[in-house]
Amino acid sequence: MRTLTLGPVGITTHRRTFAVGLIMSAALAALLVFALMQGQSNITVLDSLRAAVGIPVGAPADFIVGQVRAPRALTAVLVGAMLGLSGAILQSLTRNPLASPDFIGISAGAGAGAVLTLWLVGATSLWVTAAGAAVGALTVAALIFALSFKRGIVPLRLILAGIGMGFVAQAATQYFLTRMDVHEASNALGWLVGSVTGRTWTHVTVAAAVLAILLPPVLWHARALRTMEMGDDAARALGIRVAAARGMLAVCSVLLAAGAVAITGPIGFIALVAPAIALRLTRNAGVTLIPSALMGALLLLAADQVAQMMPTTVQLPVGVFTAAVGAPYLLWLVWRASRGGPA
């Protein structure tokens, strides 16, 4: 378990986590600058940065960077951070490395809720779609946790219940699509693939607002999350209100995933992979919230850049690319588990 004392091991772990966080932040900043410049237009670094923050520099930078590249890149960063944070919380709460919102059906529930909202009220605003996604995700998550609870969360039952509820949510989504207008169904299908293409400053604003609202309570309960990994009895002995902390963290994790789905559509494997990589980089046996968020942002932005540079006639949506890369990682986890090693 993660060291909670201030002994030599705890200090070393803290320093390494801080150093890894700084390195990931620097890598993310460099990749963000590259994303602003990547393309056929010859725009300097300084002009790209000015256009990205709204300082007029003239055509074509004002439009290409200010209205196309910057919103797309920042959406990838914010949504990746949301997914990484959501996965880290969920994996820590359930003590299961496979418990990510996309793998156990929460993202599918958010997608069903969003599509239902689009069917009933139309694409009136992104906030309405986000609200529908949140309701769908919370409903599916409540059913999953209820089905997997038996004197606590049973990991195997959680995975099985999540997979089952994910199929139910996907079936509901398909039904809603059949009842929609052809044009609306086509747009919804494109959104369900998972993509940051065509995202605007409205998407950036919504993503930033979701993170600004949910990050403070998550960080406030970070100590409780670390302590609960020692066991509920130990956490209660240290004065942690286990039920309240677990409930708040679970809701925050679900809402982070729902917000990500509402903004970009379902993007798989980022929430599964980012916390695992962050744990290995920090050599930490507990939960690493901020490194997981940074890794999620770095992975999604990198995946989008690679997807843009793929030699295909049609630009590959980032959701398709992350699924293609993440599936082998999942198979590797299964192989490690079958050999008795840690996941």
C-alpha positions as CSV (number, residue, x, y, z in Angstrom):
1,M,0.0,0.0,0.0
2,R,1.0,3.6,-0.4
3,T,3.2,4.9,2.3
4,L,1.4,7.4,4.5
5,T,4.2,8.3,6.8
6,L,7.0,10.9,6.4
7,G,9.7,8.3,6.6
8,P,12.5,7.9,4.0
9,V,10.3,5.7,1.7
10,G,7.4,8.2,1.9
11,I,9.6,11.2,1.1
12,T,11.2,9.4,-1.8
13,T,7.8,8.4,-3.2
14,H,6.6,12.0,-2.9
15,R,9.7,13.5,-4.6
16,R,9.4,11.0,-7.5
17,T,5.7,11.7,-7.9
18,F,6.4,15.5,-8.0
19,A,9.3,15.0,-10.5
20,V,7.2,12.8,-12.8
21,G,4.4,15.4,-12.6
22,L,6.8,18.1,-13.7
23,I,8.2,16.1,-16.6
24,M,4.7,15.2,-17.8
25,S,3.6,18.8,-17.6
26,A,6.7,19.9,-19.6
27,A,6.0,17.1,-22.2
28,L,2.3,18.2,-22.4
29,A,3.2,21.8,-22.9
30,A,5.7,20.9,-25.7
31,L,3.1,18.6,-27.4
32,L,0.5,21.3,-27.1
33,V,2.8,23.8,-28.9
34,F,3.4,21.1,-31.6
35,A,-0.4,20.6,-32.0
36,L,-0.9,24.3,-32.6
37,M,1.8,24.3,-35.3
38,Q,1.1,20.9,-36.9
39,G,-0.3,21.3,-40.4
40,Q,0.5,22.6,-43.9
41,S,0.3,26.3,-43.0
42,N,3.6,27.9,-42.1
43,I,2.8,29.7,-38.9
44,T,5.6,30.5,-36.4
45,V,5.6,29.4,-32.8
46,L,5.1,33.0,-31.5
47,D,2.1,33.6,-33.8
48,S,0.6,30.3,-32.9
49,L,0.8,31.0,-29.2
50,R,-0.6,34.5,-29.7
51,A,-3.5,33.3,-31.8
52,A,-4.2,30.5,-29.4
53,V,-4.8,33.0,-26.5
54,G,-6.8,35.4,-28.7
55,I,-4.2,38.0,-29.6
56,P,-4.9,39.0,-33.2
57,V,-1.9,38.3,-35.5
58,G,-3.7,38.3,-38.9
59,A,-4.7,35.7,-41.3
60,P,-4.3,32.7,-41.5
61,A,-3.2,32.2,-37.9
62,D,-6.3,33.8,-36.4
63,F,-8.6,31.3,-38.0
64,I,-6.4,28.2,-38.4
65,V,-4.9,28.3,-34.9
66,G,-7.4,30.5,-33.0
67,Q,-10.5,28.8,-34.2
68,V,-9.5,25.3,-35.4
69,R,-6.3,24.0,-33.8
70,A,-6.4,25.6,-30.4
71,P,-9.9,24.5,-29.5
72,R,-9.3,21.0,-30.7
73,A,-6.0,20.6,-28.8
74,L,-7.3,22.1,-25.6
75,T,-10.4,19.9,-25.8
76,A,-8.1,16.9,-26.1
77,V,-6.1,18.0,-23.1
78,L,-9.1,18.7,-20.9
79,V,-11.1,15.6,-21.8
80,G,-8.0,13.4,-21.5
81,A,-7.4,14.8,-18.0
82,M,-11.1,14.1,-17.1
83,L,-10.8,10.5,-18.3
84,G,-7.5,9.9,-16.5
85,L,-8.8,11.3,-13.3
86,S,-12.1,9.4,-13.6
87,G,-10.2,6.1,-14.2
88,A,-7.8,6.7,-11.3
89,I,-10.6,7.3,-8.8
90,L,-12.7,4.3,-10.0
91,Q,-9.7,1.9,-9.9
92,S,-8.8,3.0,-6.5
93,L,-12.3,2.8,-5.1
94,T,-12.8,-0.7,-6.4
95,R,-9.2,-1.8,-6.1
96,N,-9.4,-3.2,-9.6
97,P,-7.1,-2.2,-12.5
98,L,-9.9,-3.0,-15.0
99,A,-12.4,-0.7,-13.4
100,S,-12.5,2.2,-15.9
101,P,-15.7,4.0,-17.0
102,D,-15.5,2.9,-20.6
103,F,-14.8,-0.8,-19.7
104,I,-17.5,-1.3,-17.1
105,G,-20.3,0.5,-19.0
106,I,-20.5,3.9,-17.5
107,S,-19.4,5.7,-20.7
108,A,-21.9,3.6,-22.6
109,G,-24.6,4.8,-20.1
110,A,-23.5,8.4,-20.7
111,G,-23.7,7.9,-24.4
112,A,-27.2,6.4,-24.1
113,G,-28.3,9.4,-22.0
114,A,-26.8,11.9,-24.5
115,V,-28.4,10.2,-27.5
116,L,-31.8,10.0,-25.7
117,T,-31.5,13.7,-25.0
118,L,-30.7,14.5,-28.6
119,W,-33.7,12.4,-29.7
120,L,-36.1,14.1,-27.3
121,V,-35.0,17.7,-27.3
122,G,-32.5,18.0,-30.2
123,A,-29.1,19.5,-30.1
124,T,-30.2,22.6,-28.3
125,S,-27.0,23.2,-26.4
126,L,-24.0,21.3,-25.2
127,W,-25.0,21.8,-21.6
128,V,-28.3,20.0,-22.2
129,T,-26.5,17.1,-23.9
130,A,-24.0,17.0,-20.9
131,A,-26.9,16.9,-18.5
132,G,-28.4,14.0,-20.4
133,A,-25.1,12.2,-20.4
134,A,-24.7,12.8,-16.6
135,V,-28.2,11.3,-15.9
136,G,-27.4,8.2,-18.1
137,A,-24.0,7.7,-16.5
138,L,-25.3,8.0,-12.9
139,T,-28.2,5.7,-13.6
140,V,-26.0,3.0,-15.1
141,A,-23.3,3.4,-12.4
142,A,-25.9,3.1,-9.6
143,L,-27.2,-0.2,-11.1
144,I,-23.6,-1.5,-11.6
145,F,-22.6,-0.8,-8.0
146,A,-25.9,-2.2,-6.7
147,L,-25.4,-5.4,-8.6
148,S,-21.8,-5.8,-7.6
149,F,-22.3,-5.1,-3.9
150,K,-22.1,-7.9,-1.3
151,R,-20.7,-6.7,2.0
152,G,-18.6,-4.4,-0.2
153,I,-17.7,-4.2,-3.9
154,V,-16.9,-7.6,-5.3
155,P,-14.4,-7.0,-8.2
156,L,-15.5,-9.9,-10.4
157,R,-19.2,-9.0,-9.9
158,L,-18.3,-5.4,-10.7
159,I,-16.7,-6.3,-14.0
160,L,-19.5,-8.7,-15.0
161,A,-22.2,-6.2,-14.0
162,G,-20.4,-3.4,-15.8
163,I,-20.1,-5.4,-19.0
164,G,-23.7,-6.5,-18.9
165,M,-25.0,-2.9,-18.2
166,G,-22.7,-1.7,-21.0
167,F,-24.4,-4.0,-23.5
168,V,-27.8,-2.9,-22.2
169,A,-26.8,0.8,-22.7
170,Q,-25.5,0.1,-26.2
171,A,-28.7,-1.6,-27.1
172,A,-30.7,1.4,-25.8
173,T,-28.5,3.7,-27.8
174,Q,-29.1,1.6,-31.0
175,Y,-32.9,1.8,-30.3
176,F,-32.8,5.5,-29.9
177,L,-30.9,5.9,-33.2
178,T,-33.6,3.9,-35.0
179,R,-36.2,6.3,-33.8
180,M,-34.4,9.5,-34.8
181,D,-34.5,11.5,-38.0
182,V,-32.0,10.2,-40.5
183,H,-29.9,13.4,-40.4
184,E,-29.9,13.5,-36.6
185,A,-29.0,9.8,-36.4
186,S,-26.1,10.4,-38.8
187,N,-24.7,13.2,-36.6
188,A,-25.2,11.1,-33.5
189,L,-23.4,8.1,-35.1
190,G,-20.4,10.3,-36.0
191,W,-20.4,11.6,-32.4
192,L,-20.5,8.1,-30.9
193,V,-17.2,7.2,-32.7
194,G,-15.4,9.6,-30.3
195,S,-13.6,12.5,-31.9
196,V,-12.1,16.0,-31.1
197,T,-12.5,17.1,-34.7
198,G,-14.5,20.3,-35.1
199,R,-14.5,21.2,-31.5
200,T,-15.0,24.9,-30.6
201,W,-14.3,27.2,-27.7
202,T,-17.7,26.2,-26.4
203,H,-16.5,22.6,-25.9
204,V,-13.3,24.0,-24.2
205,T,-15.5,26.1,-21.9
206,V,-17.7,23.2,-20.9
207,A,-14.8,20.9,-20.3
208,A,-13.0,23.5,-18.2
209,A,-16.1,24.2,-16.2
210,V,-16.6,20.5,-15.5
211,L,-13.0,20.1,-14.3
212,A,-13.2,23.3,-12.2
213,I,-16.4,22.1,-10.5
214,L,-15.3,18.5,-9.8
215,L,-11.6,18.8,-9.2
216,P,-11.8,20.6,-5.8
217,P,-14.0,17.9,-4.1
218,V,-11.8,15.1,-5.6
219,L,-8.6,16.7,-4.2
220,W,-10.4,17.4,-0.9
221,H,-11.1,13.7,-0.6
222,A,-7.6,12.6,-1.9
223,R,-6.4,11.7,1.6
224,A,-9.5,9.7,2.3
225,L,-9.0,7.8,-1.0
226,R,-5.4,7.0,-0.1
227,T,-6.4,5.9,3.4
228,M,-9.3,3.7,2.2
229,E,-6.8,1.6,0.2
230,M,-5.5,0.3,3.5
231,G,-9.0,-1.0,4.2
232,D,-12.3,0.5,5.5
233,D,-11.6,-0.4,9.1
234,A,-8.2,1.3,9.1
235,A,-9.8,4.3,7.4
236,R,-12.5,4.6,10.0
237,A,-10.0,4.3,12.8
238,L,-8.2,7.3,11.3
239,G,-11.4,9.3,11.3
240,I,-12.4,8.9,7.7
241,R,-16.2,8.9,7.0
242,V,-15.8,6.1,4.5
243,A,-19.4,5.9,3.1
244,A,-19.6,9.7,2.5
245,A,-16.1,9.9,1.0
246,R,-16.7,6.8,-1.3
247,G,-20.1,8.2,-2.4
248,M,-18.7,11.6,-3.2
249,L,-15.7,10.2,-5.1
250,A,-17.8,7.8,-7.1
251,V,-20.2,10.5,-8.2
252,C,-17.3,12.7,-9.2
253,S,-15.7,9.9,-11.2
254,V,-19.0,9.2,-13.0
255,L,-19.6,12.9,-13.7
256,L,-16.1,13.3,-15.1
257,A,-16.7,10.4,-17.5
258,A,-20.1,11.7,-18.4
259,G,-18.7,15.2,-19.2
260,A,-16.0,13.7,-21.4
261,V,-18.6,11.6,-23.3
262,A,-20.8,14.7,-23.8
263,I,-18.0,16.7,-25.2
264,T,-16.2,14.3,-27.5
265,G,-18.3,11.1,-27.6
266,P,-17.0,7.8,-26.0
267,I,-13.2,7.6,-26.2
268,G,-12.0,4.2,-25.0
269,F,-9.0,3.1,-23.0
270,I,-7.6,6.4,-21.9
271,A,-9.3,6.1,-18.5
272,L,-8.0,2.5,-18.3
273,V,-4.4,3.1,-19.4
274,A,-3.5,6.5,-18.0
275,P,-3.7,5.6,-14.2
276,A,-1.7,2.4,-14.8
277,I,1.1,4.2,-16.6
278,A,1.1,7.0,-13.9
279,L,1.5,4.4,-11.2
280,R,4.4,2.7,-12.9
281,L,6.2,6.0,-13.6
282,T,5.8,7.2,-10.0
283,R,6.5,3.7,-8.7
284,N,3.6,4.2,-6.4
285,A,1.5,1.5,-4.8
286,G,-1.5,3.8,-4.2
287,V,-3.5,6.3,-6.2
288,T,-1.9,9.2,-8.1
289,L,-4.6,11.6,-9.1
290,I,-2.7,14.5,-10.7
291,P,-0.2,12.3,-12.5
292,S,-3.1,10.2,-13.9
293,A,-4.9,13.4,-15.1
294,L,-1.7,14.6,-16.8
295,M,-1.1,11.3,-18.3
296,G,-4.6,11.1,-19.7
297,A,-4.2,14.6,-21.2
298,L,-0.9,13.6,-22.7
299,L,-2.2,10.3,-24.1
300,L,-5.3,11.8,-25.7
301,L,-3.5,14.8,-27.3
302,A,-0.7,12.5,-28.6
303,A,-3.3,10.0,-30.0
304,D,-5.1,12.8,-31.8
305,Q,-1.8,14.1,-33.3
306,V,-0.8,10.6,-34.5
307,A,-4.4,10.0,-35.9
308,Q,-4.1,13.3,-37.9
309,M,-0.8,12.2,-39.4
310,M,-2.0,8.7,-40.4
311,P,-1.7,8.1,-44.2
312,T,-5.4,7.7,-44.8
313,T,-7.8,9.4,-47.2
314,V,-10.2,10.1,-44.3
315,Q,-8.9,11.5,-41.0
316,L,-9.1,8.8,-38.4
317,P,-11.2,9.7,-35.3
318,V,-9.2,9.6,-32.2
319,G,-11.7,7.2,-30.6
320,V,-11.0,4.6,-33.2
321,F,-7.2,5.1,-32.8
322,T,-7.3,4.7,-29.0
323,A,-9.4,1.6,-29.3
324,A,-6.9,0.1,-31.8
325,V,-3.9,0.9,-29.5
326,G,-5.7,0.1,-26.2
327,A,-7.0,-3.4,-27.1
328,P,-3.5,-4.9,-27.1
329,Y,-2.9,-3.3,-23.6
330,L,-6.0,-5.0,-22.3
331,L,-4.8,-8.4,-23.7
332,W,-1.5,-7.8,-22.0
333,L,-3.3,-7.2,-18.7
334,V,-5.1,-10.5,-19.1
335,W,-1.9,-12.3,-20.0
336,R,-0.2,-10.9,-16.9
337,A,-3.1,-11.9,-14.7
338,S,-3.1,-15.4,-16.1
339,R,0.6,-15.8,-15.2
340,G,-0.1,-14.6,-11.7
341,G,1.7,-11.3,-12.0
342,P,0.3,-7.9,-11.1
343,A,-2.0,-6.3,-13.6
